[in-house]
Amino acid sequence: MSLDKWTSGKYYDAWMGRWSRLLAKEFLVWLNIQAGARWLDVCCGTGITTQAIVEHSSPASIAGIDVNSAQMAVAREHRSHPKVSYELADAMALPFKNRSFDAAICGLSLQFIPDPHRALTEMRRTTRPGGIVAVYVWDFAEGARFLRLFWDAAAEIDPGAAEFDQARRFPLCTPEGLRAGFAAARLESPVVKPLEIVTRFANFDDYWEPMSTGQGSAPHYLSLHDERTRLAIRDRLKVLLPADAEGAIVLPARSWAVRAIVPLE
């Protein structure tokens, strides 16, 4: 049984897009890649990070790749640009020559690649010596509170929720996991940094509604369960989520970013 579902770029944007935009900007400011660079955006999805590179990093070009045709269709329709080319391709077998890029990045997706090590090795291969390979992922264990509280609530209602919990599934998404992964891919001088944003929901419905999309991990988990279970999780979340006097829910959210240098040959 698949533990994640990515069949709609539109619904992915509704579930995760607003937070992806905030993180992408923080990530690119931290990377501070020089203008005129050639970029590779691995697992570009609906093109949110790709668009952020165009807006904030003055690239010479960007190649965005993904295996998901539904998400790629949204990227091509809504986030096209003369400097951007989108291509259906496998992160573990990139269709580019050695040293094609100055920077290769992957946003919020490395953990979903069947073999992250092969993907990092391919990113290193296609980036020039002295260039940058960088990734950011959610801190599923503690920092992404809007996700952590969901899985805590789900576990109270359904012991089987632990199988879907991203903190349990993705040990890569920790500072130690990222450093080890980058070292194994022979990327030099990895630096890990927390990226902090704030997730703001106007009310509980604003939080809960994207859960009905079935896209991603938590919404897909809910779609596999009956209404009684879904309602019980919803009711438990109403207790767990902190709301102010107007009903707004404001939660900190952290991701881990890592950057490293492609070794000189």
Secondary structure, DSSP 8 states (H G I E B T S, - for coil): --S-B---HHHHIIIIIHHHHHHHHHHHHHH---TT-EEEEET-TTSHHHHHHHHHH--SEEEEEES-HHHHHHHHHHS--TTEEEEE--TTS-SS-TT-EEEEEEES-GGGSS-HHHHHHHHHHTEEEEEEEEEEEE-TTTT-HHHHHHHHHHHHH-GGGGGT-HHHH-TTSSHHHHHHHHHHTT-EEEEEEEEEEEEEESSHHHHHGGGGG--BSHHHHHHTS-HHHHHHHHHHHHHHS---TTS-EEEEEEEEEEEEE----
